Amino acid sequence: MGCLAGLGWFILLVAVVNIEAQNKHPIKINSKCLGNLLRVDVSRLGGSFLEVSAVINNSSIILTPSLSSQCGFTIKKDHLGNAVIYASVQNCFAQNLDDKAFTTKLGLRLQSDIVVEDEFHLVEETCYYSPWASREIICKPNYMEVSVKKAAPNEYNLPAYPDSDPRKAAEQPMDASFRINTVVFFTPEERVMQVDEAQINGYGISSTPTRLLLRSPNPSRETYIKDVAGVPMTVLSTSIIFEKTKLTTQLYAGAACPQAQGGVFFTETSIRWFLPRRIDPLICPKHFRLLEVNMGVDGRKLEATEISARNYSLTLDDLYVIVEIPIGAAGCQIKSHAQDGQYFTSYMIELMLELLWTEDDTNEDTRYKVFLPVETPLQLQPPQVIDATVPKEMMFKALIGPVGFDVMLKNISSPSEVLSLADCIARGFKVFDQMSPNGCSKVYTVEVPFTDRVVGQRKEKGVTMYNLHLTFGFLVLPKHTPFTATAYLRTKLEDIAPPSAAPPSVSGSCDDKNFHVLVKYGTKGFNFETLMGKRMLTGSLAQQYGLMVNDTHFSLIVPYSAADATVEAVQSSSSIKSRLDVTLRHPKTNKNIQDFSLTCNFVTKLIECFPNGTITALAITMESVPSLNPRRLTLRNPACGPTYSNDQYAYFVFTANSCGTTRKFLPNMMLYENEIFITDELELRKLSQSKEPDFVLKVFCYYDINTNQAIGFNTRPRRSEPYADDARGEMQVEMRVALDDSYSVFQRVEDDPITKYQRQPLYFEVELMGSYNPKVSLELAYCWATLEEDKMSLPRWDLIVNGCANSRDPHPVIFHSVLPKGRVHYPSNFKRFEVPMFAFAGDKDNLNRQVFVHCEVVICDVRNPVDAACNVQCSDHDNTMKGQKRAVSDDPGFKRVSSGPIIIMSP
């Protein structure tokens, strides 16, 4: 209630209402206390306009945006018609009882064009908050709040003159007769305001017997921007002057909050937020202790078990508190967008971090709570159609989605007619939606009887073939922007099918990244062989493809980029057409029982254009050019080969002003073009003799040349010449041991030592941790094995020498290529190799012993081929990592990494 003394000018906003005349409305209201904040959720608003006011003395004061930021309120309405209201427990209108109990009353008025009279709802909640930290800071998108403890009158002897150092908060005790007189802002220059002037400028200032509260709108003229460990932060720094007769004292009150999206980075699969572990503008001593770190969503702290269940990640390093959220995980909202008939989504989530630290010099603690609403860039997410038809049920069943809750299915059309949802239900269709497992989206299910006239039928050889072609018309609310999804469903039903004659069968579907294959055994059980593409489905290959087995069938999930899939065509720079062939073959006669092919379009980024002029392109081998060797591909400049390549693809990284890239000016745009093709004469002659078509991939990037950015800045005279601090950095490298050559599951040495028999291979992965730069390459210089943990101990088995497999080893290591999929975003940051355990079989005296594997690695730059350590070419081309290895400098630093112990058992 303390800040109401300076808010007399708000009297124009006061409107007297009859609190008792309330009518119930079907909206849903829920309030809860979240520490030093109150949260009120208002759902099912529909198209109603919500007006929020603070209720005091049977009157309501409308919470305008400026008043909300001054008094500690945040009000937002999402795209689904729900509203969320946050109120600081120390808001201007709260009834405060001994700084322990805070009662807030809010009036919610709903205005609608449909209803003549407005609906009014009263929300009253008392939040209990104790004990307080010495300093409490809240960072909200529209305001910053700092609450500072005041010293009790009997704690110190009151001096005649105040201490001049504003950083020594609460060193001067004060009693109730002290009144706030002046506020000194450090911007960083000093600016002095009287309390009335500060409140007119939008600041909230109040004092209780035990605490001082200062609230600043975000942004304000008295704040400034400071880079803290690479994160831009808005800083508020003040000294509050108290007066009593001829005595004065002061308290320091300051806050520092990340700017919108500050420290946030996005990948295709996750959101990463980096908050500085040490927020320098708030910490004076050289030493401080971080006592607690908590994360939350929507203002609610999450326990460790819930963080793990949601696949969230909360980690700390020397500089940052790091939060990682998988895109689409529980707790987010999906916002839908339709552009040019295509469906895009962005993921929204309100993250929270709460830090508690103490400073050794003052023994005072600080509780720091920051809220960060995050919305990802738009991603193309065309709804996937999954065929879930069971022919015996005489019904087509299609699953369409996922889509956001702001998407509505408007109609379903066939080539001959358009049906509304009401028409579909009248025709016997079943149309319903259900929530996805993550709770962030929904999936539509449509069932169409085989007997409906939109279903085509064709009979041949005792089998009826059924097919269905449907287009689903969707609308994105509230603007009713349209987009569509198309389904082609086909199935067959035998007219007479004796149980003894049912053969095995194959069916399948696709999602956005994988082929889903279902193989049914038939009535004779599992008596056939399965070929995936041209390879026999072995046990290890089946495990790699996520084999699931039961008594009647087995299923596989095959990535569209797998070696057994065939790329038929490149549809665009963001889509490829890929096919998976599955053959069931009789093991004795080698006759094919069934041939099955599944062709789908997959969204993938073949070309990426970065704002700094970097261009990446992925050239993939296609069925039409089977003899193509991706390693021989170049850009227009033949010297610009792939950064890395294998038998399936070639990956290029170059800049817009290199490798023969041309530039063309268009209206409002600048176009950069290049091409990927074969320049090797021998390869061209080989392709021409095989009568295969020429391979050319056009690479193009458009850049907007008329985008304007407004930048605000303040200038002041330089106090001293600029200087640079000396600094050092180190990249972290980690070695892991995988279960098999899929490198999808790893063994944990810290839990139990890894045990292997001598004739079992070991699969190693070495990763450059914390790197998100495709231009950085991790290279293996030397790798060896020892019986002791000491890297220099003897005996020693050399595995990799000068970047190549040890030529003297009868069973040399095998290098495995790394593809950009799953957790691997930049393959250049990884190296994988296989060590056959035959390498140790010759030493009979060292059987049943543990070994340690060590590697020396070097970090290279793919743009700068100057050093021999990073430019190694091995003679055995089938046993090396392909592509040039390039150095960062003339003297690259080596780093060692080890894995072990690994216990070797004799058979």
Order of alpha helices (4+ residues) and beta strands (2+ residues): beta-beta-beta-beta-beta-alpha-beta-beta-beta-beta-beta-beta-beta-beta-beta-alpha-beta-beta-beta-beta-beta-beta-beta-beta-beta-alpha-beta-beta-beta-beta-beta-beta-beta-beta-beta-beta-alpha-beta-beta-beta-beta-beta-beta-beta-beta-beta-alpha-beta-beta-beta-beta-beta-beta-beta-beta-beta-beta-beta-beta-alpha-beta-beta-beta-beta-beta-beta-beta-beta-beta-beta-beta-beta
